[in-house]
Amino acid sequence: MNMSKKSIYRIVFQSQGSVYELYAREVSQGAMFAFVEVGDITFGERSKLVLDPSDEKLKSEFSGVTRTYIPLHSVVRIDQVEKEGRAKIRPSGDPESGNISHFPMPMKPPAVE
């Protein structure tokens, strides 16, 4: 999954009950097992007159982050896109998020007496 520097990728993943949509120039399998490595996260230039709270929350959460590692089971999709869109955070139940639900996790078997 070695990606070109000029490409732009949209990464959609779940974290802490929200759906994140980020844009980055680097995406790879990475050296850590079961993690997707994302680098060179971009936020684009937005109008300085209109402030989007979601955009500002993302910028502050990822400020100073040069590379992030997303657990593979949290990734919803990764698309190579022609141009960068707006990074955003949405609650998981938001209709704009589609029908994204948590991956089923194995249940602990009942204790045997």
C-alpha positions as MATLAB code, in Angstrom:
seq = 'MNMSKKSIYRIVFQSQGSVYELYAREVSQGAMFAFVEVGDITFGERSKLVLDPSDEKLKSEFSGVTRTYIPLHSVVRIDQVEKEGRAKIRPSGDPESGNISHFPMPMKPPAVE';
ca = [
       0.000    0.000    0.000;
       2.872    2.392   -0.666;
       1.155    5.572   -1.833;
       2.458    8.460   -3.936;
       3.157   11.842   -2.287;
       0.969   13.698   -4.822;
      -2.127   11.596   -4.192;
      -4.836   12.685   -1.756;
      -6.718   10.115    0.308;
      -9.988   10.386    2.225;
      -9.867    8.194    5.318;
     -13.158    7.460    7.096;
     -12.916    5.757   10.475;
     -14.747    5.385   13.790;
     -13.348    6.615   17.089;
     -15.012    7.174   20.463;
     -18.589    7.100   19.118;
     -17.874    9.449   16.196;
     -17.122    9.042   12.512;
     -14.014   10.934   11.411;
     -13.302   11.933    7.832;
      -9.714   13.045    7.249;
      -7.686   13.899    4.170;
      -4.027   12.942    3.931;
      -1.250   12.546    1.401;
       0.254    9.388    2.922;
      -1.514    6.122    3.767;
       0.197    2.786    4.307;
      -0.082   -0.462    6.232;
       2.722    0.740    8.471;
       5.081   -1.163   10.687;
       2.595   -1.724   13.521;
       0.520   -4.848   12.989;
      -3.239   -4.215   12.442;
      -2.891   -0.428   12.135;
      -3.227    1.890    9.134;
      -0.527    4.570    9.137;
      -1.710    8.038    8.047;
       0.718   10.908    7.493;
       0.720   14.443    6.098;
      -2.852   15.155    7.244;
      -4.291   18.142    5.364;
      -7.072   20.500    6.329;
      -7.153   22.809    3.298;
      -7.526   26.544    3.344;
     -10.951   27.646    4.487;
     -12.370   31.117    4.691;
     -11.108   32.966    7.747;
     -14.543   34.633    8.093;
     -16.549   31.448    8.668;
     -15.404   29.150   11.466;
     -16.675   25.583   11.489;
     -16.562   24.119   15.042;
     -16.074   20.574   13.663;
     -13.144   21.752   11.535;
     -11.589   23.574   14.499;
     -12.005   20.508   16.754;
     -10.209   18.337   14.194;
      -7.409   20.876   13.768;
      -6.855   21.093   17.514;
      -7.049   17.298   17.980;
      -4.463   16.690   15.251;
      -2.272   19.774   15.766;
       1.353   18.731   16.055;
       0.542   15.206   14.804;
       2.886   14.226   11.976;
       1.634   10.650   11.724;
      -1.327    8.817   13.238;
      -2.050    5.099   13.501;
      -5.670    3.981   13.150;
      -6.701    0.467   14.248;
      -7.581   -1.551   11.154;
     -10.980   -2.590   12.558;
     -11.937    1.112   12.962;
     -11.400    1.990    9.291;
     -14.629    2.241    7.327;
     -13.017    3.096    3.972;
     -10.066    4.743    2.277;
     -10.540    6.482   -1.075;
      -7.981    8.048   -3.394;
      -9.600   11.328   -4.447;
      -8.776   13.998   -7.006;
      -9.081   16.923   -4.623;
      -9.297   17.472   -0.909;
     -12.699   17.886    0.718;
     -13.686   19.183    4.132;
     -12.436   17.139    7.077;
     -15.190   16.504    9.616;
     -16.355   14.644   12.708;
     -19.931   13.321   12.946;
     -21.738   11.305   15.614;
     -22.051    7.631   14.553;
     -25.853    7.858   14.356;
     -25.758   10.933   12.074;
     -27.702   10.233    8.821;
     -24.811   11.779    6.852;
     -22.588    9.001    8.203;
     -24.637    6.381    6.387;
     -25.482    3.160    8.145;
     -22.163    2.788    9.925;
     -22.307    0.617   12.992;
     -19.721   -0.901   15.274;
     -18.063   -4.112   14.157;
     -19.506   -7.013   16.172;
     -17.117   -8.081   18.897;
     -17.074  -11.609   20.326;
     -19.026  -11.926   23.533;
     -17.513  -13.472   26.616;
     -18.980  -16.948   27.113;
     -20.971  -17.482   30.320;
     -19.040  -18.870   33.268;
     -19.331  -22.621   33.679;
     -20.164  -23.748   37.197;
];
